[in-house]
Amino acid sequence: MSESPQKTGDLTTSTSSRKEQAPETLPEDSWEVEWDVYSDPASSEADESEPGSPTALFRHSHEAPGGRRRIITAVILMAIAALSMVGQTEATVYVQRDLGWNKPCLILYLTHGFYFIMWPGLLVFERFQQSGKPWGRFFEDHFFVLRRTAQYVQHQTLDLTSSQIIESPLPYMVKTCFIQCCALNIAASTWFIAANMTTPSDLTAINNTSAIFAYVFSVWLLKESMRMVKNVAVVLAVAGVLVISYGNPTTDDGSSATVSNQKRLFGNVITAAGAVLFGLYRVLYKLKACLPPEATAEMNISFSIVVGSSIGVFTTLVFWLPLPILHFTGLEVFEWPSGAAAFWTAFGAACSVSFTSAFLSLTALTSPVLSSVAAMLGIFLVALYDWLFTGHDLTTATLGGGFAIIVAFLLLGWSTYQETYVENKAPNDHELTRVPTEEV
């Protein structure tokens, strides 16, 4: 009878000793939060720390909003977007003005349609990182991660319920991406429609007021707060564009005289409508197609690339329809490009892919207003490129307007940093911290 308590005591001692030894069995990179994201029993045999596996990716899916990596990534994306805009602008101008292949609508279709290459490019990059994984498992993991990320976007939370996990995000994403595609292509087409109806100065200045509309829509739809620093930055940026557009002397080639006041007014109205659409497109993207704020920079970039690729697919399938109409009405007769024109058109399309990938990712990480003002930096950089390599004069108006845009960008960047990363830096329940291991 006395052995039973002793055995019970031994069992208790053994259990407690196993509990004390438990920390020794944890892997070196254990996290406090574990994610059961891969339901296939076969996946349990895989190493959870394998780079690129769903478990490994989603284990790092929560990030503090003020993470240093997130800020550095945003700065790099700004630089990529600005430089890519210079490349696209110079290539497009060279093709139409110097090589004589003046087909703006066709170039627009080819450029936006080329966005479809973003997703295959992402697959190649991921495959390079996971070269040791079997192809079947690689595609299975990729589409699982993509589906789960789309669910995060649809429900705007990283803590999905069981019913949300079961629900397919495909209908939501198809509708959202199609709306994005229509808004972008219609807004871009207004620029080309108004190009021959108004002056280049009006076209550039009015088109870049999209930053103001992005700000208005951000306050209305995204519920962003109105701040004096933001107000000053947006007005200063638009003023800088106005100075560059109207402050520089223009060559009197008679082109401005051929634009009547009525035609110029109508062209300006079309351009303004395009600016409103551009602002709405950027805010709708942030509202409907971006991950919650606590998602990592890597997740934001990857999903932004997929969204951009879907825009290219929809453009290729739908927006070829106006091209035959333009051809048969004589508004834009189709002609095959020369070899040089084809090369530089492809180069411009590649730069546009780089710009859109960086721009969408930057909008996802920061705000539509900041990304819009960052895009304005490209105007000043194009002027610098023309001064350095094409012999154009760098006027006082260009320097003054460029300085105003840079100051506006810095003010807006500081305001965004303060609002997003400092004032709202509340404790993040999803921020992952390493589990301390006990030394033996």
N, C-alpha and C positions, 0 to 999 in steps of 0.2 A: 504494500500500500504506500510505502514511503518513496517508491521509485517513481510514481506518477508525477508528483510535484517536481522531482529532480529532472525528469525528462521534459516537463513543461518549461522549467527554468532553462534547460539546455537549449530547447527550441527557441525560446525568447532571446536568449543570448546569441544564438546563431543568426536569427533574423536581424537583430540589431547590428551585429557585426557586419552582415551583408550590406545593410543600409549605410553603415559607416564607410564601407569599401566602395560604394557605388560611384562616388566621384572619380575614382581611379579608372573606371571603365569607360568614362566619357571620352569621345574623341577630342583631339586637340582644338578643333575649331567648332566646338559645340555652341549652340545658341540657346537662349532661354525660351525662344518661341520656335516650335517645330510646326511645319506645315504639311498636312496630309493632302497633297495635291495630285497624286498620281495613283489611281485606283487599280491599275493593272497589277495583279499579283506578281507577274513576272518582273516588275520593276523593283520589287523588294530585294531581289538578288543583286541589283545594281548598286554600285557605290554611290551613296547620296551626296558625297562631296565632289562627284564628277562634274567638271565645268560644263555648263550648258544644259544639264539635265533639269527637268521641271522642278524637282525638289530643291536643287541648288539655286536655281534662279529665284524661285518664290521665297526661299528662305531669306533672301536679301531684298525682298520687294518693298520693304518699308524703310523710309529714310527721313531723317530730320530735315525739315524745310530749309534750315540754314546751313546745311552741310557744305563744307568747303569744296568738295568735288562738284556739287551742283552749281556753285557760283563760277568755278573755273570753267566748267563745261559751257555755261551760258556765254562767257566771254569769248571762248573759242568759236562758238557758233556764230556770234556777232561778226567776228573777223571773217569767217568762211562766207557768210551771207553777203557781206560788203564786197569782198574780192570777187565772188562769183557774179554779183550784179555788174561789176565793171567788165568782166569777161563777156557776159551775155550782151550787154549794151554795145560794146565795141564791135563784137562779131556781127550783130544784127545790122548795125549802121554800115559796116563795111560791105556786107552782102547786098544791101539795098541801094546804097549810095554809090559805092565805088565799083562793085561788080555788076550793078544794073539789074539784079534779080529782085525787082520790087513787087513781092507777093506777100504782103503783110498778113493776110488771113490764113494763107497756106502755111507760112512760117509759124504763126500762132498755133495752128492745129498740130503741126509736126513737133513743135516744142513741148506743148502740154501733153500730147500723146506719148511723147518719149518718157514721161514720168513713170510709165509702167515698169521701166527697168529697175526702179528702186527696190522692189521686193526681191526679184532675182538676185540683185546685188547684195541684199541683206542675207539671203540664203547662202551665197558664196562665202561671205564673211563668216557666218556662223559655222559653215562646214569646215572652213579653214581652222577655226578654233576647236572643232570637235572631230578632227580627222580620224580618230581611232574608233568612233562610234559606228555601228552598222547603219547602212542607209535607211533601212526600215524604221529602226528605232529613232534615227535622227529626224525624219519627217514626222513621225508620230509625236515626238516631244515638241517639235516646232509648232505644229498645229494645235497641240494641247495648250501650250503657253499662249499662243495667239488667241485661242478661244477664251481662255480665262482672263486675259488682259482686256479683251473686248467686253466681257461681262463686268469687269471693274469700271470700264468707261460708261457702259450703259446705266449701271446702278450708282455710279459715283461713290463707291465705297470699296475698300479692300477686305471688308468683313462681310462676305456674302452669306446669305442664308441658303439652306438646302434647296428651297424652291428657286432661288435666283441662279444657283449652280446648274440646276436641271434645265432651265429656260435657255433656248438657243439665242445668242446675240446677233445672228446673221441678219434677220429682217431689220433690226434697228441700225446696224452698221451699213447695210446696203442703202437704206433710205438716207442716212446721214451723209454718207460719202457722195451719193448722187446729188444731194442738195449743195454740198460743197463744190462739186464739179460744175454745176450750173452757175452758181454765184461767181466762181472764179472766171469761167470762160466768158460769161456775159459781161462781167466787169472789164475784162481785158479787151473784149471786142469793141467796147465803146471807145477805147483809146484809138484803135485803128479806124473806126468809123469817123471820129471827129478829127483825125489827123489832117485831112484835106479840107476841113471846114473852118478851122480856126488857126491861129498862129502857134508856132512851137512854144513860145513863152507862155501863152495862156494854157496850152495843153499840159506843160510840165507843172506849172504852178497849181492849177486847179486839181490835177490828178493827185498831187501830193497832199491835198487837204484831207485825204483819207485818214490821216492820223487824228484829225479833229473828230471825224465821225466814229473812228474806232474808240476814242475816248468817251464820246457821248453814249455809244452803244454799251461800252463797258460799265459805265455808271448805271445805265438803265437795266441791262440784262444780267451783268455779272455782279451787280450791287457793289461796285468799287466805290470807295469814298472819294469825294471831290476835295482836292487839296490845292492850296495856292501854288505850291511848287510845281505840281502837275500842270495847272492852268498856265503858268508862266512858261514852262518847258514846251508845251504843245504850241502855244502862240509864237514863241521864239523860233521853233523849228520851221513852222509855216512861213514866218517872216523871212527866215534865211533863204527858203526856196524862192520866195517872191523877189528877193534882192538878186539872186543868181539869174532868175528868169527875165526880169525886166531891167536890171541894172547894167547888163552887158550890151555894148553896141551890136547892132545887127547889120548884116550886109544887105544893101538895097539892091536886090535882084528882081524886084517887081512882084515877088510872090505875095507880099502882104497887101499890095494894092488890088490884087485879084480877089481878095476875100472881102466880100461886102459886109456891112455892119450887121445885116439881118442874118446872113449865113454864119458869121462869126458868133453871134449871140446863140444861134441854134447849136452850133458846135460846142460852145461853152456849157450849155445846158446838158448836152449829152455827156460831156466830160465830167460834169458835176454829179450826174446820176451814176456814172462809173465809180467816182470817188466814194459815194455813199455805199455802193455795193461792195467795194473793196473793204471799207471799214466794217460792214456787216459780215462779210465773209470771214474776216479774221476773228471777230468776236464769236460768231456761231461756231467756228472751229474750236475755240477755247471752251465754249459752253457745252458743246455736244460731242466732241471727238477727242477730248483730252482726259488723261488719267487724273485721279484725285491728287491733291497737293503732296501727300505723303509718299507717293510712288517715287522710285529712284529715277535718276537722270537716264540710266541705261534703258529702263522700260519706256520712258517717254520718247526717247530718240527712236527706238525700234518700232514703236507703234505709230509714230509720226511718219516714218518711212513707209509703213504699210498703207496708211491713209493716203499719202501722196501717190503711191503706186495705184491705188484704186481710182484716184482722180484721172490718172493717165489711161486706165482701162476704159472708164466711162467716156473720156474724151475721144478715144479711138473708135469706140462703138457708136457714138451718137453724133458727135460734132463734125463729122465729115459731111453731113447732110447739106449744110449751106454752100459747100464748095462747088457742086455742079450748078447750083442756081447762080452763083457769082460768075461762073464760067459762061453759061449760056446767055446771061444778061449783059455780058461784056464788062461788068464791074471789076472783075479780076480774072483775066483769061489765063488758063493753066499753061505753063511752059516748063519744060524740063530745065533744071539748073545746069550750069556748067560744072566741071569738076571742082573748080575752086569754090564756087558758090555752095555746092553740096557739102564740101569739107567744112567751110566756115559756118554753115547752117547747123551741121552736126556738132561742131564745137560749141556754138551758142546754146544748142539744146542740152549738151552735157553740163555747161555752166548753169543753165536754168534748173537742171535736176539738182545740182549741188546747192544752188540758192534756195530752192523750195524745201529740200530736206533740212537745211539749217534753219530756214525761216519758220517752218512748222514746229520743229523741235524747240526753237527759241521761244515761240509763242506758248508752247506747252509748259516750258520751265518758268517763264516769267509772266508777261502780260501782252495782249495785243497792241497796247499803246507803245510799250517799250520797243517791241519788234518793228512797229511801223516807223518810229523815229530812227531806229537803227538802219532800216532800209534807206532812209533819207541820206544817210552818210554816203551811200553809193553815188549820189549826185555829185557831191564834192570830190569823191575819189575819181569819178569819170573825168571831171575837169582837170584834176592833177595829171591823170594819164594823158589826156590830150595835150597838156602843156609840156610834158616830158618827152612824149614820143611822136606826136603829130604836128608840133610846131604852133599850136594855138597859144595865144597870149593868156597869161593868168592875170586877170584884171582885178582891180580893187573890189569890185562888186562880188566877184567869185570868192575872193579871200574873206570878205566881210560876211557874206551869206554862209560860207562854209564854217567860219568861226561861230556864227550864231547857232548852226545846227549842232556843232560839237558841244557847245555849252548846254544847249537844250537836252542833248542826249545824256550828258553827265548829270544834269539836274534830275532828269527822269529816272536814270539808273539809280541814283542815290535815294530818291524818294521810294522807288520800288523796293530797294534793299531794306530801307528802314521799315516800310510797311509790312513786307513779307517775312523778313528774316530777323527783325529785331523786336518790333512791337508785338507781333503775333507769335513769338517764340514760346508757346505754351508747352508743358510737358507732353511728349508724344508717347501715347500708350503703345504704339506699334514700333517704336524705335528699338532695334535689336541691340542687345548688349551681350558681350561674351560671358559665358558662365565661368566663374573662377574655379580653377582646379586646385585641389588640396595637394600640397607637397607631401610626398611620402617620407 
